[in-house]
């Protein structure tokens, strides 16, 4: 069974309905052996996540979603810790985001990622725009930039259940294959049940 690698909790303020306990319980109820917590540029839920996964017998994957820039390009990544050092790097990067409001660059992100798996995120990025426009040359250029920066880099195939993105993702997968990059499924988990979808939309409206 696949593992959800992009799960936000309510610690991503106004962008998720999920409490830490909900995330772990849903994983348990649906037969998952592991689940990743990837809040946006914060690690506030990490300790609660640790205790809840231990309690319910689920393997915890610690991650974080982040944005960065390189000249005119904007990147969105999911960072997943490989080990304890990777976890410490996530904490350090979260501190960087929340204490220094200057722009984080692509090369700066690289300095934190020695013990992390790096996956393209998609949201509000130059890559997402290139995929929507079906600009193959631009997709390849952006992926090649990332490949050069990160030793353990993967290309996410997001929201493949969307009729639009299902078509666009075929182009993305072809470009990744051209560069010898591995693709991974990346569902965006921001709420738990169909009934919570409306609550999530309300939160997003408040945020906007």
Helices and strands as residue ranges (DSSP letters): E 6-7, H 20-29, E 34-40, H 46-56, E 59-70, E 73-81, H 84-99, H 106-112, E 116-120, H 126-132, H 136-149, E 153-158, H 163-178, E 183-186, E 188-189, H 196-207
